[in-house]
Amino acid sequence: MTIAEDTRVPPCAEKPEAYLDERFQSPTVRTDVTLAEWEDLKQQRADVHRYCAGCPLLVDCLYRAVVEVDVYGYAACTTEADRRLIRRKLGIEIFQPSDSPFSAPRTGAGPIDHESVLALRQTYPTETCIQLAQRLGCSASTVKRHLRRARETQERLAPMQRRTPTVEEVLDCFDELESSRGA
Ligand code: SF4
């Protein structure tokens, strides 16, 4: 018997720019943008949601993005905020060593290593996020996001116990998300 291998490329690899849109990361509110931009964002989110919902890797991808690798951008029908919420519900935190092959989160302008942002902050403690962003060649909101994540991690790490949730637990939390509707 011959086993047919699925060689299709997942939609996120075919259209990476749609998944890495910064507007998904620093939550855009309606009043910050024009109606046309808002409609464009809604459409783009609906598109990537639909692509992920039809992806055969959805369950694996969701589990890895929630439990194993803190990826940047939209993944498995979730934004980074969605995945943080799921982790909070599960009571877990990703411990991602800086030498992990996955340690460079995805970014629209190329990989910005979380550790590099923190190291630069330590080297230039008085510089603004804009100045740090210029040194890194990324946006100020990317720098702010990394610094916020470091702060939040530090606050949570002490009482947090490491545990590995099951796929079912992750899926249950995912099902409770507003953004999972229709997936
Ligand atoms: S489910 Fe994961 S692998 Fe599939 S398109 Fe979405 S982000 Fe890509």
Residues whose N, C-alpha, C, O or C-beta is under 5 A from the ligand:
A	BS01	SF4	P10 P11 C12 Y51 C52 C55 L57 L58 C61 Y74 A75 A76
